[in-house]
Each structure stands twice: as structure tokens, then as C-alpha cells.
Amino acid sequence: MKQLFFYCIIITVMATTACKKSGAEITQTSQVAANAQSEDMSQADKKIRKGFTAKINRVRWVSNGLKSDSTAIPGPAYYGSYGIDSSLVLVGYGSFPGYEQASYAYILLFVNGFKGPGVYPMGEYRGTNSFGVFTSVYEDGTFDQFYSGESSGTLNITSYDEVNNTISGDFNFSAISSTDGNIIIKDGLFAGLQLQ
């Protein structure tokens, strides 16, 4: 836990000195990093956070928009997109020193048939299912991808603000890879994501 806290402090310092993101984005990312240390987040805590975070195989990951060498990943650290076909995509990017020396990792959540707040079961990556994907990207451009399996978890949309175009919720799922086994993603949280 002390090592994880140390990494989050380092990431926060690097984000404020090396990242080309706006002050508001840096503040939001730093706040998520600082607050994500607690193992169990209360419901009240979940409502006041802004960002994207999860435990991946029991290691806390925060979408900070940085690679492990502190350079910024092009684009926002986290975002959402709502399509005219009622599909919803939520994505968070960030460094993840806890996973096999990956340069960075991202989580993608896809909802087919989004109808607003509610619980969406996550299934296999095919057909008309809602699903989750965890990807770790390495310096040489290679990557590992893990896809949610059949009946592997849930995505709970707790709020959807159509006026301000923001969305919040939580998620959990297990994901498998054809080559690298499986991972467990727990205590996932996204709050105040701006839909594009």
C-alpha cells in the first residue's frame, strides 16, 4: 500500500509538471489519484469524485492520461461518447506501473442499447452485448487485450445529465485473453465523464 501511495504521489507530481493538459484536467486527475488510495470507497465518496479508476487484479489504477515515462497520452485522460445508435462508450487511459511494465493501460466500457441510469450486464465481446476491455500497451507498440466473458460483470450507470452531457457510475468485470489468462477488474468508478 505504501508503494502504491508513493507511485500515485509521483504520478501526480509528474502530471502537474510534465503534462500539457489544462489546469482543470490536472486538478481532477490529481484529486482522483489522491482519493483512490482507500481500499473501500463509500457511496458518499463515490458521488464527489471526478475521473476514472478501478482495481485491476487488486492494484489500484487511475486514468491519469500519462504513460509510465510521464509523457502525456494524446487526447483526454478519460471521456465518453454516446452514438445515435444508442451505443455508449466510456474510456480511461493512464500509466499502470503495476502491470508487467506496460507503458500505459486503458479500460473501455461499451453499452449497447443505452437507455439512461440503470444496471447493464456485461458479456462477451461479440454480437449485441455490452462488454468491457482492458488493454496494456508496451513501448514497442505491442499490447495485451483482455475481454469480458459471458455474464462476467455489470456496469451501473448511477447518473446521466443530459443537459451538461456528463455521466457517472461504477463497474466490475472479469476479463480473459487467449494468451495471458484472466484478470479481475473491481471497484471501477467513473464520475463526471464528459460525453463527446
Stockholm file with secondary structure:
# STOCKHOLM 1.0

chainA/1-196         MKQLFFYCIIITVMATTACKKSGAEITQTSQVAANAQSEDMSQADKKIRKGFTAKINRVRWVSNGLKSDSTAIPGPAYYGSYGIDSSLVLVGYGSFPGYEQASYAYILLFVNGFKGPGVYPMGEYRGTNSFGVFTSVYEDGTFDQFYSGESSGTLNITSYDEVNNTISGDFNFSAISSTDGNIIIKDGLFAGLQLQ
#=GR chainA/1-196 SS CHHHHHHHHHHHHHHHHHCCSCHHHHHHHHHHHHHTTSSSCCHHHHHHCCEEEEEETTEEEECCSBCTTSCBCSSCSEEEEECTTSEEEEEEEECCTTSTTCSEEEEEEEEESCCSSEEEEECCSSTTCCEEEEEEECTTSCEEEEEEEEEEEEEEEEEEETTTTEEEEEEEEEEEETTTEEEEEEEEEEEEEEBC
#=GC SS_cons         CHHHHHHHHHHHHHHHHHCCSCHHHHHHHHHHHHHTTSSSCCHHHHHHCCEEEEEETTEEEECCSBCTTSCBCSSCSEEEEECTTSEEEEEEEECCTTSTTCSEEEEEEEEESCCSSEEEEECCSSTTCCEEEEEEECTTSCEEEEEEEEEEEEEEEEEEETTTTEEEEEEEEEEEETTTEEEEEEEEEEEEEEBC
//
